[in-house]
């Protein structure tokens, strides 16, 4: 009951604030850039402890470090958001569902772009060797395709989610074939 009431309030709020106006003031740009920089700093600080935990786990479980870092860790960290998105989409209101897909696409693109940027920065600054060219190329292609597609739409039909879900096994297949 409480969840139902919360989603009804969310639907009302979405309908009230769906004017489509975006704040493009210098203050909004500054805030967005500062939040982006804060995210990069957080990711940079947490990158090494994450590696320290994931590397031994990868060895013990006999699973590629790439799959742990780029598949298992994002699934674990985004599980809450995914369950919330599924709950929102089950409301079957077109605007709420569309905003849910938009949030998912935005999250995927931001996670991958920021993570990739910080990862490459660390590798470059510490002069480390790079052994994941194929995997990163495939992830970059898929993320570029989805971000390009999602940047031109504000309402997402059902078939777009099917395409997004099918890209996941396609990515794994491409990594397997190319590696």
VEXFINU-56948 format. One record per atom (N, C-alpha, C): x, y, z. Coordinates in steps of 0.02 Angstrom, whole numbers, plus 32768, in hexadecimal, padded with zeros to 4 digits. Layout:
BEGIN
XYZ/...
END
This chain:
BEGIN
80287FC48000/800080008000/802B803F8000/805E803F8029/8089807A802C/80AC80857FEA/80C3804E7FCB/80E580537F8B/80B6806E7F56/807780587F56/8046806F7F26/803B80BA7F2E/803580D27F6C/802B81197F78/806781417F62/80A381277F6E/80DF814A7F5A/80E281527F0E/80D0811D7EEA/80D181227EA0/809B81507E86/806281527EA8/802E81827E93/804781C97E9C/806981D77ED4/808582197EDF/80BB82297EAB/80E381F77E99/811682017E66/80F682117E23/80C081ED7E11/809D81FB7DD2/808182427DD1/806582587E08/804A829D7E0B/808382D07E02/80BA82C47E24/80F382F17E1F/810E82F47DD8/811282BA7DB7/812A82B87D72/80FC82DE7D44/80BB82D57D4E/808A82F87D24/808B83447D30/809683597D6E/809983A07D7E/80D783C17D61/810F839E7D62/814F83BB7D4D/816683A57D08/813783927CDE/814B837B7C9B/814683B37C67/815A83EE7C7B/815784277C4D/818D84237C17/81C183FB7C24/81F683F27BF2/822B84287BF4/822884567C24/8259848B7C2A/829884717C4C/82D084807C2E/8310846C7C4A/833684AB7C5F/835084AA7C9B/837684E37CB4/83BB84E57C93/83C685177C6A/8406851D7C46/842E85597C5D/8421856E7C9A/844485A77CB4/848D85967CC4/84B885C97CC8/84FE85BB7CDA/850585977D1D/84D985A77D4B/84DB85877D8D/84CC853C7D86/849C852A7D5D/848B84E37D52/84C584BF7D31/84E684E07D01/852084C17CE0/855884B77D12/856584E97D3B/859984E57D6E/858C84AC7D9E/854D84A77DB5/853A84717DE3/8543842D7DC2/852F84267D84/853683E67D60/858083D37D59/85A984047D47/85F183F67D3F/861183E47D82/85FD84067DB7/861983F77DF9/860383B27E11/85C5839F7E05/85AE835D7E17/85D383277DEF/85DF83357DB0/860583077D86/864C82FF7DA1/866B83367DB3/86AF83337DCF/86B0830E7E12/867D831A7E3B/867982F67E7B/867382AB7E6F/864C82977E3D/864682517E2C/868782337E15/86AD82597DED/86EE82417DD5/871E82387E0F/871E82687E3E/874A82637E78/873782267EA3/86F6821C7EAF/86E081E27ED6/86F581A17EB4/86EB819E7E73/86FD81627E4F/874881567E51/876F818B7E4C/87B881847E4F/87CF816B7E93/87B081847EC7/87C3816F7F0B/87B081277F18/877781117EFD/875F80CE7F0B/877880997ED9/879C80AE7EA6/87B2807E7E72/87E3804B7E8D/881580617EB3/884780327ECB/882D80017EFF/880580177F31/87E97FE57F5F/87BC7FB27F3C/87987FC87F09/876F7F9A7EE3/879A7F677EBF/87D07F7D7EA3/87FE7F4F7E80/881D7F1E7EB1/882F7F377EEC/884E7F0C7F1F/881E7ED47F33/87DD7EE27F34/87AC7EAF7F46/879C7E817F0B/87957E9E7ED0/87807E777E95/87B67E497E7B/87F47E5D7E7D/882A7E357E61/88317DF17E83/88357DEE7EC6/883A7DAB7EE5/87FA7D817EDA/87C17DA27EDB/87837D7D7ECE/87837D5F7E88/879C7D847E58/87A17D6C7E14/87CD7D2E7E10/88057D2F7E33/88337CF67E33/88157CB97E54/87F57CC37E8E/87D97C8B7EB4/879D7C6D7E8F/87737C987E72/87377C7F7E50/87467C687E09/87837C747DF1/87987C627DAD/876A7C837D79/875B7CC37D85/87337CEC7D58/875E7D267D41/87587D377D01/877F7D6E7CE6/87717DAF7D0E/87A57DD37D1C/879E7E127D40/87717E437D19/87757E407CD7/874A7E6B7CAE/87017E5F7CBD/86EC7E207CBF/86A67E107CCB/86907E257D11/86BC7E207D41/86AA7E357D85/86A17E817D87/86D27EA57D6C/86D17EEE7D70/869B7F0D7D45/86917EF47D08/86637F137CDA/861E7EF47CD9/86147EBA7CFA/85D27E9A7CF8/85B77E8F7D3F/85DB7E6A7D69/85C07E5A7DAB/85BC7E977DD9/85F07EBF7DDB/85EF7EFA7E08/85B87F2B7DF3/85B17F3D7DB3/85797F6A7DA1/85347F4C7DAF/852C7F0B7DA5/84EC7EEB7DB6/84DE7EF17E00/85107EE57E29/85077EE97E71/84F97F317E88/851E7F617E6D/85157FA67E83/84D57FC67E69/84BA7FAD7E32/847D7FCA7E15/843F7FA07E22/84437F6E7E4C/84097F437E59/83CF7F6A7E76/83DC7F977EA5/83A77FBF7EC4/83847FEA7E91/83AB800B7E67/838E80367E33/8366800D7E01/837E7FD17DF2/835A7FA67DC3/83177F8F7DDF/83167F7C7E1F/82D77F677E3D/82A67FA27E41/82C07FDD7E4F/829580197E4F/827A80287E0A/82A4801F7DD7/828F802C7D92/825A7FFA7D7D/82627FBC7D90/82307F897D7F/81EE7F997DA1/81F17FAE7DDF/81B57FC17E03/81927FFC7DE2/81B9802D7DCC/819D80687DAB/817F80567D68/81A0802B7D43/818780177D01/81487FED7D07/81417FC97D3F/81057FA07D47/80C67FCA7D53/80CE800A7D5F/809580377D68/807180427D26/809480367CEF/807880397CAB/805D807C7C97/807680B17CB5/806680F47C9C/809C81067C6A/8089811B7C2F/80BC81287BFA/80F281597C10/80E0818F7C30/811181C27C43/814181A67C78/812781837CAA/815281687CDF/818081337CC3/816681077C98/818E80D37C7A/81C580F17C4E/81B381247C28/81E481457BFD/821B81667C26/820981867C5C/823B81A57C88/826881707CA8/824B81367CB7/827280FF7CD3/82A780E87CA2/829280DD7C63/82C380C87C30/82F880FF7C25/82E2813C7C25/831181737C1D/834481737C56/832D81677C92/835A81647CCC/838C812A7CC6/837380F17CAE/839F80B77CA5/83D480C67C71/83BF80E07C37/83EF80EF7C02/842281237C19/840B81567C3B/843881897C55/846A816D7C87/845281417CB3/847E81227CE4/84B280F57CC4/849E80CF7C93/84CD80A37C70/850380CC7C4E/84EE80FF7C2A/851F81287C06/854E814B7C37/853381697C6B/855E818D7C9B/858D815D7CBF/857481237CD5/859F80F37CF6/85D980DE7CCA/85CA80CF7C8C/85FE80B77C5F/862E80EE7C4A/861481297C3B/864081607C26/866D81757C5F/865181807C9A/867A81957CD3/86AC815E7CE7/869481217CEB/86C080EA7CFE/86F980E27CCC/86E880E67C8D/871A80DE7C58/874C81187C5A/873481557C63/8760818F7C66/8790818A7CA1/877781787CDB/87A381727D15/87D481397D0C/87BB81017CF2/87E780C87CE7/882080D97CB8/881080F97C80/8844810C7C51/8874813F7C6E/8859816D7C96/8884819F7CB7/88B6817D7CE6/889E814F7D0E/88CA812B7D3D/88FF81037D17/88E980E17CE3/891980B97CBB/894E80E67C9C/8939811F7C82/8968814D7C62/8998816C7C95/897C81847CCC/89A581A77CFE/89D681787D21/89C3813A7D2C/89EF810A7D4D/8A1880E17D1C/8A0F80EE7CDC/8A3380CB7CA7/8A2D807F7CAD/89EE80687CB5/89E180217CBB/89D780027C76/89DB7FC07C73/89CE7F9E7C33/89837F927C2D/896C7F8B7BEF/89257F847BE1/891A7F427BBC/88EF7F177BD8/88E37ED57BBA/889A7EC97BA7/88717EFD7BA6/882A7EF57B9B/88117F1B7B5E/88387F207B2A/88257F487AF0/87E57F2F7ACF/87DD7EEF7AC5/87A27ED37AA6/87647EE27ACF/87677ED47B10/872E7EDD7B3B/87177F267B3D/87487F537B44/87377F9A7B47/871C7FB37B05/87377F9A7ACE/871D7FAE7A8C/86D37F9A7A85/86C27F5E7A9A/867D7F477A95/86507F707AC2/86647F7C7B00/863C7FA47B2E/86347FEB7B13/866880077AF7/8665804B7ADB/8634804E7AA0/8636801C7A76/8608801B7A3C/85C080167A54/85B27FE97A82/856D7FE07A99/8555801F7ABE/857E803B7AE9/856A80787B0D/856080B27ADE/858A80B87AAC/858280EE7A7B/854180E67A55/853180A87A42/84F2809C7A1E/84B680AF7A49/84B680997A87/847C80A77AB3/847880F17AC6/84B081107AD2/84AE81577AE4/849981817AA9/84AF816F7A6D/849981937A31/844E818C7A28/8436814E7A2F/83EF81417A27/83C681657A5D/83DB81607A9B/83B4817C7AD3/83B781C87AD5/83E981E67AB7/83EE822F7AB9/83BB82527A8D/839D822D7A5E/836D824C7A30/8324823B7A41/831882197A78/82D482067A89/82C4821C7AD0/8284822E7ADA/826D823B7B1E/823A82087B33/821C81E57B03/81ED81AF7B12/820981707AF1/820D813B7B17/822B80FD7AFF/81F680C77AF6/81EB80B17AB9/81BC807A7AAF/81D980397ACB/81AE80077AD3/81C37FC77AF0/81FD7FA77ACB/81FE7FAC7A89/82327F8B7A62/82787FA47A73/827D7FE27A8C/82BF7FFC7A9E/82DD7FD67AD9/82B27FC27B08/82CB7F9C7B41/82E27F577B2B/82BF7F3A7AFA/82D27EF97AE1/83177EFD7ABF/83217F327A98/83627F3D7A78/83987F457AAD/838A7F6C7AE1/83BC7F767B16/83CD7F357B3A/839A7F0C7B48/83A77ECB7B68/83CE7E9C7B3B/83C17E9E7AFB/83E47E717ACC/842C7E867AC1/843C7EC57ACE/84817EDB7AC6/84AF7EBB7AFA/84957EA97B33/84BE7E8B7B68/84DB7E477B52/84B17E177B3C/84D07DD87B24/84F97DE27AE5/84E67E127ABB/850D7E217A7F/85537E397A93/85577E627AC6/85977E7A7ADE/85C37E407AF6/85A57E137B1D/85CB7DD97B36/85E27DAD7AFC/85B87DA47ACA/85C97D7C7A90/86037D9D7A69/85FE7DDE7A5E/86337E027A3A/86767DFD7A5F/86747E047AA1/86B27DFE7AC8/86CF7DB87AC1/86A57D867AC3/86BC7D417ABC/86DA7D357A77/86B87D4E7A43/86D07D4379FE/870F7D6A79F0/87137DA87A06/874C7DD379F5/87897DC57A21/877F7DAA7A5D/87B77DA07A8A/87DD7D617A7E/
END
